Amino acid sequence: MNFLNPLKNRSVLLGITGGVAAYKSVELARRLYDEEASVVTIMTEASRHFITPLSLEVASRNRVYTSLWEDPLAHIRLPKEADITVIAPATANLIAKFSQGIADDLLSTCLLSCSSKKVIIAPAMNWRMYENPAVQRNLSQLTSQGVILVGPEQGSLACGEEGTGRMAGVPEIIDAIRSALTKKDLVGERIVVTAGPTREYLDPVRFISNRSSGKMGYALAAAARDRGAVVTLISGPTSLQPPAGVRYIPVETAAAMFAAVTGETARAATMLVMAAAVADFSPETRAETKLGKKDMPQLKLRMTDDIIAAVASSPGRPFIVGFAAETGRDLDRARQKMRDKQMDMIVFNDVAEPGAGFDVDTNRVVIIDRSGEQGTELMSKNSVAHAIFDRVREIKA
Ligand SMILES: Cc1cc2nc3c(=O)[nH]c(=O)nc-3n(C[C@H](O)[C@H](O)[C@H](O)COP(=O)(O)O)c2cc1C
């Protein structure tokens, strides 16, 4: 596997400014450390009214800078050494200084020697401040220079008011960093990803479904987006938030999934990744009203329409990646399924294995294609998603 966690061994320059959300940056630093990134922190004077350098030093296990004068070359060296600079939280003051090129402390001076495309800012402030035309103008200026903006979000603010101004959550900021550091090798691909279970109704309140959480499919959609693809995510019901920057089509039944996938792949899709656990069987009839105890049905099932078969036989068919979730290491069945359904690749996983399959954040898979097989270790679903696209790239090269 040539896949690398995009955060591993990367150097993040974390700037912290004087807002109440500064306390969240301690968790951000810790999460980055856990992802094996190296984090160097710069704190403004105002930020030190909210949190201490010591907290950041402990969270990042690394040096924290607080002054332009403590190390004479830090303002040039730190941006040069960083793969990415992240300002979280970013105050209205820092945003104004950055957009105007003011350099009156270590953080603002460092920002003048960073490439804009490698700077992420996570603004956080009261909604009135955020809506102020000066702040909006400064943010537009920065985004037009290529600075990446995460949030702010809508919700209850530290001042007790409601509105837009909350700093983006730590997972969203990590996601933005990961995305900015990921190689863009899927530019030009139009990828349809399916995820989650389907529901096959017996009556208006009861359905047959399965244990798919959708996590693998959502990780695939986010990974493809990060690598530069145009992504459509067609998902059965899950409790997950669709990844930002992805076209999202919610569906419920296998029939709705069939219609959405065949419709979307016909729109010049270059790849279909079928991570959804689509029901193979559906009740023959669906009662119009809720069945009472006395109406206990004799469950008669019929096969649902085969989505992959339909896409595989369509003119100009996309590259097709299927999934085989088995209970046990029945690789032969997966190999056979790939051939029978004319897939280009099938991803086998044994859902009975601890840490793999349903509802967990990790997976261990075997990636099978026409020319070989590769097993992965047990790793995050995000890493598995990248491993799958790495292999797709090798095959398509
Ligand atoms: C209690 C308190 C909370 C503050 N919260 C914020 C905030 O969330 N966002 C913001 O832009 N400014 C906030 N400010 C104002 C900034 O701290 C102030 O503009 C400061 O000069 C920012 O300096 P810096 O950008 O160098 O960190 C707050 C001030 C106080 C006293």
The ligand as a Tripos MOL2 file, in Angstrom:
@<TRIPOS>MOLECULE
LIG
   31    33     1     0     0
SMALL
NO_CHARGES

@<TRIPOS>ATOM
      1 C1        -13.9240   38.0850   26.8030 C.3       1 LIG1
      2 C2        -13.5420   38.4460   25.4100 C.ar      1 LIG1
      3 C3        -13.8770   37.6050   24.3870 C.ar      1 LIG1
      4 C4        -13.5390   37.9120   23.0690 C.ar      1 LIG1
      5 N1        -13.8900   37.0730   22.0790 N.ar      1 LIG1
      6 C5        -13.5960   37.3860   20.8130 C.ar      1 LIG1
      7 C6        -13.9760   36.5300   19.7580 C.ar      1 LIG1
      8 O1        -14.5400   35.4560   19.9800 O.2       1 LIG1
      9 N2        -13.6860   36.8900   18.4990 N.ar      1 LIG1
     10 C7        -13.0440   38.0700   18.2050 C.ar      1 LIG1
     11 O2        -12.8400   38.3410   17.0220 O.2       1 LIG1
     12 N3        -12.6530   38.8910   19.1820 N.ar      1 LIG1
     13 C8        -12.9160   38.5930   20.4790 C.ar      1 LIG1
     14 N4        -12.5220   39.4240   21.4780 N.ar      1 LIG1
     15 C9        -11.7560   40.6240   21.1280 C.3       1 LIG1
     16 C10       -10.2970   40.2780   20.8710 C.3       1 LIG1
     17 O3         -9.7290   39.6040   21.9910 O.3       1 LIG1
     18 C11        -9.5290   41.5470   20.5830 C.3       1 LIG1
     19 O4         -9.9670   42.1010   19.3460 O.3       1 LIG1
     20 C12        -8.0240   41.3470   20.5300 C.3       1 LIG1
     21 O5         -7.3860   42.5560   20.1880 O.3       1 LIG1
     22 C13        -7.6420   40.2610   19.5460 C.3       1 LIG1
     23 O6         -6.2430   40.1550   19.4460 O.3       1 LIG1
     24 P1         -5.5400   39.0820   18.5350 P.3       1 LIG1
     25 O7         -6.2530   39.0740   17.2310 O.co2     1 LIG1
     26 O8         -4.1440   39.5640   18.3870 O.co2     1 LIG1
     27 O9         -5.5830   37.8020   19.2650 O.co2     1 LIG1
     28 C14       -12.8500   39.1300   22.7920 C.ar      1 LIG1
     29 C15       -12.4960   39.9710   23.8600 C.ar      1 LIG1
     30 C16       -12.8460   39.6310   25.1300 C.ar      1 LIG1
     31 C17       -12.4740   40.5760   26.2410 C.3       1 LIG1
@<TRIPOS>BOND
     1     1     2 1
     2     2     3 ar
     3     2    30 ar
     4     3     4 ar
     5     4     5 ar
     6     4    28 ar
     7     5     6 ar
     8     6     7 ar
     9     6    13 1
    10     7     8 2
    11     7     9 ar
    12     9    10 ar
    13    10    11 2
    14    10    12 ar
    15    12    13 ar
    16    13    14 ar
    17    14    15 1
    18    14    28 ar
    19    15    16 1
    20    16    17 1
    21    16    18 1
    22    18    19 1
    23    18    20 1
    24    20    21 1
    25    20    22 1
    26    22    23 1
    27    23    24 1
    28    24    25 2
    29    24    26 1
    30    24    27 1
    31    28    29 ar
    32    29    30 ar
    33    30    31 1
@<TRIPOS>SUBSTRUCTURE
     1 LIG1         1 GROUP 0 **** ****
